[in-house]
Amino acid sequence: MRSTLRRTAPPRAAVHPAARRPRAARGAVALVPVLALLAACGGTSDASETAAGGDLQAAAQAAGLEVDTSPDQDRVRTEENAAAIALLPPELADQDTFTVAVSAYVAPLAFLADDDATPIGNETDIAQLVADALGKDLDLQVKAWADWPLAVQSGDVDAVISNVTVTEERKETFDFSSYRNDELGWLVKAGSDITAIDEASDIAGLTVAVGSGTNQEKILLAWDEENQAAGLDPVQVEYFENDGDTILALQSGRIDASFGPNATAAYKAKVSPQDFTVVGTLNGGWPDTAQIAVTTLKDSGWADAVTAALQGAFDDGSYQEVLERWGLEAEAIDAPVTNPPGLPKTS
């Protein structure tokens, strides 16, 4: 019999994939261009709060991608996977819950719903699929991204699903079950003269926003160094406190492009195509390749079972449905893998 000591979430009802409601049937408010993006990404939401309901609906229809931002999420579900459950060691099989850390910082990966408390997004939906397949209730814990390694190592959570890239250094401490390609995207204002960014020379002389200390910053600076060595104009690099500030800078023309995770760039472009467009993508491991993965403690017994759980979701279509729900289908991988090759150590 399962222990009930760790139960922190209400029991979930099994939902067969065929019983899922279609997107249009959900009582969701679709995110609206610019203003709702600001709210979801940490910028001001005062103006969006004054918009009339009819205006919201019209903007949502124009955007094309409808997104449920309510706390009462009608998440995509999958069925229990006996083969995946059989891979769990007894002590993990007996747990009622699958406790997952997410970092609710930016749409569509993980962000807070309209109640400013409930984490929602692509990563929470992937967590739901894994929990369903393993026959467990999902317990989501919002953690700062920098805190996830300690949360996993201390046993505070069973896993982290928060856009974590597989690296060889991390594999010394953690196990990985891949579920998405690590892609970076170049986002520009709709109608920009910049129509494609494919190589270093394409960014010569541009003003580009990038996150400080990120892998994309390393790539941007490497490209700029290559350009300057070739006698091309340098890049003007801009750093902002949050994604909402970046959006405002892009809209106002203060910057030419934003370089960051393609997940967030693609989401902005699909929710608000009249405002933004993605003009290029690049694997986050450039010049190598990298994948995003569910992260668990090394040799804890979770990894193979989680990979099998993801495989079941791949097979029944629920994995693809989650990515399509958040506009991330371009980042789909062919199949989940336990501990795929990671980015090499830097030293």
Secondary structure, DSSP 8 states (H G I E B T S, - for coil): ----TT--S-------GGG---GGGS------TTHHHHHHTTS--HHHHTS-HHHHHHHHHHH------SSS---------HHHHHTS-HHHHT-SEEEEEE---BTTTBEE-TTSSSEESHHHHHHHHHHHHTT-EEEEEE--GGGHHHHHHTTS-SEE-SS-B-BTTGGGTEEEEEEEE-EEEEEEETT-S-----SGGGGTT-EEEE-TTSHHHHHHHHHHHHHHHTT----EEE--SSHHHHHHHHHHTS-SEEEEEHHHHHHHHHH-TTTEEEEEEEETTTTS--EEEEEEETTSS-HHHHHHHHHHHHHHTHHHHHHHHTT-GGG--SS--BS---B----
